Amino acid sequence: MIIGDVFKNIYKGEDFYICLGNFLDEFYKKDNYEKTKMIEGEPEYNISTEQKAFLASTVHKLANDFQIDVPNWVFKKEYYLKEPYFDCNAKGKLRLLFMYKSPTEFKHRNVFVDENILQRV
């Protein structure tokens, strides 16, 4: 599985978080060479702007966490949001918590999530 498969499956109507979780499960099993291959290619499918920014943030964070090259495609303008996006449709104090706890790679794109958004159990 590569990041492009996540975009494709979401485009086809599959649940965003299930697609993300399946990708993360595969990603964490691989060595760094295979991890690099999973994230290097820019996805071709057009999904919502928020989803694109979220997944670009994910790829950026994973690359930094595993000390592999961050792919250039994640820095393209189309992977950034003009308006803030809060995961889980957060309101009130939860928004403040997400603004504080979000990983830098997500904040950088105006995406606010819980700090452990990419952890798997």
N, C-alpha and C positions, 0 to 999 in steps of 0.2 A: 504494500500500500504506500502511496505517495500523497503529498498534500493535495495534489490535483484531483485525486480520487475523492477526497473530502468535499472539495468544491463541487465536483460532478454529482456526488450523491445528494448533497443539499439541494443542488439545482433540480434534481429529479424528484424532490419532495420528501426526502428522508429527514428525520429529526436531526437538528443541528448538534445537540449535545451527545446523541448516540454516535453520530459520525465522528465528532471530536474525540469521544472516549475510545472508540475503536482505533482511531489513528494513534492516540497516546499509548494505548496498550501495546501496539506493534512497535512504536518508536522506542519505548523504554526497553524492549527486548534486544534491540540491535546494537552492534558496535558503532563507533563513531563514523567509520567510513560509510556504513549503510544508513546511518542517521542523516549524514550529509546528502546522500542520494535521495532520501525521502523528502527533503525540504528544498532542494536546489532549484527545481523547475517552477517557473511561474505558472499558476493554474490558468486554465483557459475558460472556465465557466463563469458566467456573470451571475453572482448572487447578490444579496442586499449589501449596501455599503457598510452597514454595521457588522454584518457577518464577515465581510472581507477584511475590515479593520481588526476585528477580533482574531481572525485566523492569522493575519500578518503579525499581530502582536504575539500570538502563540509561537509562531515559527521563530521570531526574533528572540523571544525569551528562551526557548529550547536551545537555540544555537549558542546563546550566551552561557546558559547553564552547563552545557556539555563542551564548551570551548571549541566549537566548530565554526566554520565560516558562516556569517550571516549572509543569506542570499540577497543580492542587490534588489530583487523585485519588491521586497517588503518596504523599501524606501520610496517607492513610486507614490505620487500624489493620490492616486485612487485608493490607497490603503490607509488613508487618514480621514478622520472625521472633523467636520467644522463645528458640529454641536456635540456636547458630551453624550455618551451612551452609558447607561448604568445597567449592568447585568441584573437579571431577576426583576426587572422593572422596579428597582430599588427606590424607596421614598424616604424622606426625613433623615433620621439619624443613620440609617443604613447607608444612605448616599455618602454621608460624611465619613463613615467607616471605610467604604470602598475608595473614596478619594484619598484617604490616608494610607490604606493597606495595599492598593493596587501595585503590582510590579511596574517598574519604570517603563518597560517596553510597552505596556498597555497604556499607562498615563500619557506616554509620548504621542499616542494616536487618539487621545481623548476617549479612551475606553476604560471604564472603571469597574473592577471586579474584586472578588475576594482574593486575598493573597495566596490561597492554596488552590486556585482555580485549575491548575494543571496536575494536581496530585491525584494519584489513583490508589485505590485500596485493594 
